[in-house]
Amino acid sequence: MVAFCTAQVPEVDTASGRPYIVSECIQSPTLDQAVRRHGPLSGSDLHRLAVGTITALAAVHRAGVVHRDLKPSNVLLSPKGRA
């Protein structure tokens, strides 16, 4: 289980008659929402976002998690507005 940069998955059942995955619900604005509300990022805010996004992708890849659709509406920001 990856504890960094991903939603937690506390339970999975693939053996029963109805397979399921339980994942953590993350209440956070997306990058798309933040840009629509506050405009494009620039300067140090943009740099922090880029570094945070690259760090998250590296952690996800190291954990063997496959992401399918990296786009602003799928990037969740921390309460401080960072990826």
C-alpha positions, 0 to 999 in steps of 0.5 A: 500500500502506498501511503504517499501521494495516493488515496489509501485503499483499506479493503479489496475483495476480488474472491467473492461473488461481487468484487469491490475496492474501498478507497479513501475519499479525499476532500480537496480542490483539483488543479482545474478548480483552483485555476478557474477560481484564482487564475493560472499559477506562476513563479514559485507557486508554479514551481512548487506545483511542478515539483510536487506533481513530479514527486507524486508521479515518481512515488506512484510509479515506484509503488507499481500503481498505474495512472491512466489520465493525468490532467488538471481535473485529476490532480488534487491539491493539498490544503496549501494549494500544492499537488 
